[in-house]
Amino acid sequence: MSVPQPRIVSWPGPIPAASEQLFQLLTFGLQQQLPVAAWRLPGTEHVQLCLSLSAEAALTGLPPALSPEAPAGFAFFPFRDSDHNPALFLPADIYWHAEQPDQLHLDATDSRASQLLAFLATEHAADPAPLPWHLSTQPVPHTATQAEYFQLVETGVEAIRHGQVVKVVSSRAARRPLPAHFDVLRAFSDLCARYPRAFVSLVSAPGAGTWLGASPEVLVEIDEQGIFRTMALAGTQALAPGALPHHAIWRQKEIEEQALVARYIVSCFKQLRLREYDETGPRTVVAGQLLHLRTDFAVNLRQVPFPTLGTDMLRLLHPTSAVGGMPKQAALSFLQQHEGYDRAYYSGFLGPVNLPQSGVSRLFVNLRCLQLRSQEAVLYAGTGLTADSDPEREWQETEMKLSTIGAVLR
Ligand SMILES: C=C(O[C@H]1C=CC=C(C(=O)O)[C@@H]1O)C(=O)O
């Protein structure tokens, strides 16, 4: 039996503005209770969208394979895979890129895809009803008070001093009311405008709910030139108004914290017996109103014959020491025992696989994100702890990180 291949079809009828195209595609997907993802890559202008025609097909339970032969779609992976927070891979049954607004990638012989084409060809109400975003059925996570977070940091520092862990990344959730007439799509374009260097995402899927984010951290990337990339991102300070990022001075604590993440990446290369990688940094980078220290790693997959490097590194890296800690298992057990809430998809990973073309994948760590609830949003942020961590400073750091995504709620 031959497998139907996705094809390119023309947008039916006159082509509206990209924001209206996005709205119509999302409307169709959400009204049919299907999983959808929209994203804007760092440093680019155009939004892309992937819509799956079956909610069940998105429940993979496995990290995606990053090979050109693997299915194309959008990965949405939790911090910890569980029944509450299933690992999702949204097959790209429908794919749209605002750069080619006249095109839709789909299999027109599929009856649901033809329903979409019929839907797009019809006139839409000028004053549409709000979109039926998917909402998580899980309870709202516990949100730590300042006293509870101080306690968590102190327990983390104790664990480091006793040698149970070398580094651990504690985190918390915070509830914020939604402003009146909050519009998710407007918030998504607001994020795109505010954070041109971030990976801006909007994912809405049965079982997972709706998540918005502006992540500064690449987990694993394979680009059009066959270059594999990953990064060690850690250390945080506020970007003072008028200050130049490269004038930032880092404390020993942040330098060590970031060096541990970089060392972990090198240990993963070693585990795979890969010696031919480029390492650049650490240097100071801007993420919204914050500065981080970043080391970039690159491998040219056309020169180093390692076709499974992307898939192998993804499995070794997640969750990285920038969101879990080191040693990995000890840090994860510490968090399981002491963090006191469910991170769900915060500090998981997400991004397009084999889109817009096979062999190209871009996965990011799900940071600076929020989860939409019916009347409120749940925001998430964490901080890397070392033996010198001070609870008050760590709390302030989570406040600064929360304000990156919190900006769209004001
Ligand atoms: C865990 C988060 O950030 C990570 C990435 C950059 C800097 C970090 C830090 O300074 O602690 C964190 O490792 C978060 O934003 O919630």
The ligand as an ORCA input file, in Angstrom:
! r2SCAN-3c Opt
* xyz 0 1
  C      16.057     27.563     34.617
  C      15.994     28.706     33.952
  O      17.061     29.271     33.320
  C      18.251     28.531     33.091
  C      18.886     29.105     31.892
  C      19.712     30.198     31.987
  C      20.171     30.636     33.241
  C      19.892     29.927     34.375
  C      20.401     30.366     35.693
  O      21.101     31.395     35.761
  O      20.103     29.752     36.705
  C      19.139     28.643     34.327
  O      20.073     27.604     34.331
  C      14.739     29.459     33.833
  O      14.700     30.465     33.113
  O      13.723     29.046     34.443
*
